[in-house]
Structures are given as C-alpha cells and as structure tokens.
Amino acid sequence: MWHLITTAPADRDIELAVLDREGQHALVFPCRRIAAGWMNAKSGERLDVRPTHWRDWAESGNAAKTAQTGR
C-alpha cells in the first residue's frame, strides 16, 4: 500500500514513487529518508528526487528480487 510522502519514516528502507522527466514511477532500489532529503539505502548516495509516495521495501516485491540478484 502506498502512503503519502509526508508520512515517510527515516528508520527503515522504503520504496519511493518519484516524479521526474519521464513521469511518475517507482525507484528500483531501497531508499532512506535523511535530514538533507533522500539517499540510496544500498550505496549511501544522496538522491536528487521528488518523491510523491512511499511503501515498505518488503511490500513492493523488489526486496525479494534484490535478494535474488544482489542488485
């Protein structure tokens, strides 16, 4: 279930739905909320994104895919 971005937690990996040049889509890697915005939870890289919604990473089905492929 997707939630409004204003309710996103900072204490766990989540999946983000973002709005960019290509329209709205979900990112394919886990993210974390940080004081300065958002980061890729796997690489630690800061992200320049405009998320609109979030959901738990495990709910998305991407967590299982990441565990299988290592990506």
C-alpha distances in whole Angstrom, upper triangle without the diagonal:
4,7,10,12,15,13,13,15,18,18,16,15,12,11,12,12,15,18,21,24,23,20,16,15,13,15,16,17,16,16,18,18,22,25,26,22,20,21,21,20,22,25,25,26,25,23,24,21,19,15,13,10,8,6,8,11,11,8,9,12,14,15,17,18,19,21,23,24,24,23
4,7,9,12,11,10,13,16,17,15,14,10,9,9,9,12,15,18,21,20,17,13,12,11,13,15,16,15,14,16,16,20,22,23,19,17,19,19,19,21,24,23,24,22,20,21,17,15,12,10,6,5,5,8,11,12,10,9,13,14,16,18,19,20,22,24,25,25,23
4,6,8,7,8,11,14,16,15,14,11,10,10,10,13,15,19,22,21,18,15,14,13,15,17,17,16,15,15,14,18,20,21,17,16,18,19,19,22,24,23,23,22,20,20,17,15,11,9,5,5,6,9,12,14,12,13,16,17,18,21,22,22,24,26,27,27,25
4,5,6,7,11,14,16,16,16,12,12,10,10,12,14,17,21,21,17,14,15,14,16,18,19,17,15,15,14,17,18,19,15,15,18,19,20,23,25,23,23,21,19,18,15,12,9,7,5,7,9,12,15,17,15,16,19,19,21,24,24,24,27,29,29,29,26
4,5,5,9,11,14,14,14,11,11,8,9,10,12,15,19,19,17,14,14,13,14,17,17,15,12,12,10,13,14,15,12,11,15,16,17,20,22,20,20,17,15,15,12,10,7,5,5,6,9,12,14,17,16,16,19,19,20,23,24,23,25,28,28,27,24
4,6,9,11,14,15,16,13,14,12,13,13,15,18,22,23,20,17,18,17,17,20,20,18,15,13,11,13,14,15,12,13,16,18,19,22,24,22,21,19,17,17,14,12,10,9,8,9,12,14,17,20,19,19,23,22,23,26,27,26,28,31,31,30,28
4,6,10,12,13,14,12,13,12,13,15,17,21,24,25,22,19,19,17,18,20,19,17,14,13,11,13,14,16,14,14,17,18,18,22,23,22,22,20,18,19,16,14,12,11,9,8,10,12,15,17,16,17,21,21,21,24,25,25,26,29,30,29,27
4,7,9,9,10,8,10,9,12,13,16,19,23,23,21,18,17,15,15,17,16,13,11,9,7,11,12,14,11,11,13,15,14,18,20,18,18,17,15,16,14,13,10,10,8,6,8,9,12,15,14,15,18,18,18,21,22,21,23,26,26,25,23
4,6,7,9,8,11,12,14,16,19,22,26,26,24,21,20,17,17,18,16,13,11,8,7,10,12,14,12,11,13,14,13,17,19,17,18,17,16,18,16,16,13,14,12,9,10,10,12,14,15,16,19,18,17,21,22,21,22,26,26,24,23
4,6,8,9,12,13,16,17,20,22,26,26,25,22,21,18,17,18,16,12,9,6,5,7,9,12,10,9,11,12,11,15,16,14,15,14,15,17,16,16,14,16,14,12,12,12,13,16,17,18,20,19,18,21,23,21,22,25,26,23,22
4,7,9,13,14,18,20,23,25,29,29,28,24,23,20,18,19,16,12,11,8,8,9,12,15,14,12,12,13,11,14,16,14,17,16,17,20,19,19,17,18,16,13,13,11,12,14,16,17,20,18,17,20,22,20,20,24,24,22,21
4,6,10,12,16,18,22,24,27,27,26,23,20,17,16,16,13,9,8,7,8,11,14,16,14,12,12,12,9,12,15,13,16,16,16,19,18,19,16,18,15,12,11,8,9,11,13,14,16,15,13,16,18,16,16,20,21,19,18
4,7,10,13,16,19,21,24,24,23,20,17,14,12,12,9,5,5,5,9,11,15,16,14,11,10,9,7,9,12,12,14,14,14,17,16,17,14,16,14,10,9,7,6,9,11,11,13,11,10,13,15,13,14,17,18,16,15
4,6,10,12,16,18,22,21,20,17,14,11,10,11,9,5,5,6,9,12,16,16,14,11,11,10,9,11,14,14,15,15,14,16,14,15,11,13,10,7,6,5,4,8,9,9,12,10,10,13,14,13,15,18,18,17,15
4,7,10,13,16,19,18,16,13,11,7,7,8,7,5,6,9,11,14,18,18,14,11,11,10,10,12,15,15,15,15,13,15,12,13,10,11,9,6,5,6,5,9,9,7,10,8,9,13,13,12,15,17,17,17,14
4,6,10,12,16,15,13,10,8,6,6,9,9,8,7,9,10,14,16,16,12,10,11,10,12,14,16,15,15,14,11,12,9,9,6,8,6,5,7,9,9,12,12,10,13,11,13,16,16,15,18,20,20,19,16
4,7,10,13,12,10,7,5,4,6,10,11,11,11,13,13,17,19,18,14,12,14,13,15,17,19,18,17,16,13,13,9,8,5,6,5,6,9,12,12,15,13,11,14,13,15,18,18,17,21,22,22,21,18
4,6,10,10,8,5,6,6,7,11,12,13,11,14,14,16,18,17,13,11,13,13,16,18,18,18,16,15,11,10,7,5,4,6,7,9,12,15,15,18,17,15,17,16,18,21,20,19,23,25,23,23,20
4,7,8,5,4,7,9,10,14,16,16,15,17,17,19,20,18,15,14,16,16,19,21,21,21,19,17,13,11,7,6,6,7,10,12,15,18,18,22,20,18,21,19,22,24,23,23,26,28,26,26,22
4,5,5,6,8,11,11,14,16,18,16,18,18,20,21,19,16,15,16,16,20,21,21,21,18,16,12,10,7,7,9,11,13,15,18,21,20,24,23,20,22,20,23,26,24,23,27,28,26,26,22
4,6,9,10,13,14,17,19,21,20,22,22,23,25,22,19,18,19,19,23,24,23,23,20,19,15,13,11,11,13,14,17,19,22,24,24,27,26,23,25,23,26,28,26,25,29,30,28,28,24
4,7,8,11,12,15,17,20,19,22,23,25,26,24,21,19,20,19,23,23,23,24,21,20,16,15,12,12,13,14,16,18,21,23,22,25,24,21,22,20,24,26,23,23,27,28,26,26,22
4,7,10,12,15,18,19,19,21,21,24,25,23,20,19,20,20,23,24,24,25,22,21,17,15,12,11,11,11,14,16,18,21,21,24,22,19,21,20,23,25,24,24,28,28,27,27,24
4,7,10,13,15,17,16,19,19,22,24,22,18,17,18,18,20,22,23,23,21,20,16,15,11,10,9,8,10,12,15,18,18,20,19,16,18,17,20,23,21,22,25,26,25,25,22
4,7,9,12,14,14,17,18,21,23,22,18,16,17,16,18,19,20,21,19,18,15,15,11,11,9,10,10,11,13,16,15,17,16,13,15,14,17,19,17,18,21,22,21,22,18
4,6,9,10,11,14,15,19,21,20,17,14,14,13,15,16,18,18,17,17,14,14,11,11,9,10,9,9,10,12,11,14,13,10,12,10,13,16,14,15,18,19,18,19,15
4,6,8,8,12,14,17,20,19,15,12,12,10,12,13,14,15,14,14,11,12,10,11,10,12,11,10,11,12,10,14,14,10,12,10,12,15,13,12,16,18,16,16,13
4,7,9,13,16,18,22,21,18,14,13,10,11,11,13,15,14,15,13,15,13,15,13,15,14,12,12,13,10,12,13,10,10,7,9,12,10,9,13,14,12,12,9
4,7,10,13,16,19,19,16,12,10,7,8,7,10,11,12,13,12,14,13,15,13,16,15,12,12,12,9,11,13,10,11,8,8,11,10,8,11,13,12,11,8
4,7,10,13,17,17,14,10,9,6,5,7,10,10,11,12,12,15,13,15,13,15,13,11,10,9,6,9,11,10,11,8,8,12,12,9,12,15,14,12,10
4,7,10,13,13,10,7,6,5,5,8,10,9,10,10,9,12,11,13,11,13,12,10,10,10,8,12,14,12,14,12,12,15,15,13,15,18,18,16,13
4,6,10,11,9,6,5,6,6,9,11,9,10,10,10,13,12,13,12,14,13,10,11,11,10,14,15,15,17,15,14,18,18,16,18,21,21,18,16
4,7,8,6,5,7,9,9,13,14,11,12,10,10,12,11,12,11,13,12,11,12,12,13,16,18,17,20,18,18,21,22,20,22,25,24,22,20
4,5,5,5,7,10,10,14,14,10,11,9,10,12,13,14,13,16,16,14,16,16,16,20,21,21,23,21,20,24,25,22,24,27,26,24,22
4,6,8,10,14,14,17,17,13,14,11,12,13,14,15,15,17,18,17,19,19,20,23,24,24,27,25,24,28,28,26,28,31,30,27,25
4,7,9,13,14,17,16,13,12,8,10,10,12,13,14,17,18,17,20,21,21,24,25,25,27,25,25,28,28,26,28,31,30,27,25
4,7,11,12,16,15,12,11,8,8,8,8,9,10,13,14,14,17,18,18,21,22,21,24,22,22,26,26,23,26,29,27,25,23
4,7,9,12,12,10,9,6,5,7,7,9,9,12,13,12,14,15,15,18,19,18,21,18,18,22,22,19,22,25,24,21,19
4,6,9,8,6,5,4,5,9,9,12,12,15,15,14,15,15,14,18,19,18,20,17,17,20,20,17,19,22,21,18,16
4,6,6,5,5,6,7,10,11,14,13,16,16,14,15,14,12,16,18,16,17,14,14,17,16,13,16,19,17,15,12
4,6,6,8,9,10,14,14,16,15,18,17,14,14,13,11,13,16,15,16,13,12,16,15,12,14,17,16,14,12
4,6,8,11,12,16,16,19,18,21,20,17,17,15,12,14,17,16,16,13,12,15,14,10,12,15,14,10,9
4,5,9,11,14,16,19,18,22,21,19,19,18,16,18,21,19,20,16,15,18,17,13,15,18,16,12,11
4,6,9,13,14,18,17,21,20,18,19,18,16,19,22,20,21,18,17,20,20,16,18,21,19,16,14
4,6,10,12,15,16,20,20,18,20,20,18,21,23,21,22,19,19,22,21,17,20,22,20,17,15
4,7,9,13,13,17,18,17,19,19,18,21,23,22,23,20,20,24,23,20,22,25,23,20,18
4,6,9,10,14,15,15,17,18,17,21,22,20,22,19,19,23,22,19,22,24,22,20,17
4,7,10,13,15,16,19,20,19,23,24,22,24,21,22,25,24,22,25,27,25,24,20
4,6,10,12,13,16,18,17,21,21,19,21,19,21,24,23,21,24,26,25,23,20
4,7,10,11,15,18,18,21,21,19,22,20,22,25,24,23,26,28,27,26,23
4,6,8,11,14,15,18,17,16,19,17,19,22,22,21,24,26,25,24,21
4,7,11,14,15,19,17,16,19,18,20,23,23,23,26,28,27,27,24
4,7,11,12,15,14,13,16,16,17,21,21,21,23,25,25,25,22
4,7,9,12,11,10,14,13,14,17,18,18,20,23,23,22,20
4,6,8,7,7,11,11,12,15,16,16,18,20,21,21,19
4,6,5,7,10,10,9,13,14,14,15,18,19,19,17
4,5,5,7,7,6,9,11,10,12,15,16,15,14
4,6,6,7,5,7,10,10,11,13,15,15,15
4,6,8,8,10,12,13,14,16,17,18,17
4,5,7,9,10,11,13,14,16,16,15
4,5,6,7,9,10,11,13,14,13
4,5,5,6,9,10,10,11,10
4,5,5,6,9,10,10,10
4,5,5,6,9,10,10
4,5,5,6,8,8
4,5,5,5,5
4,6,5,7
4,6,8
4,5
4
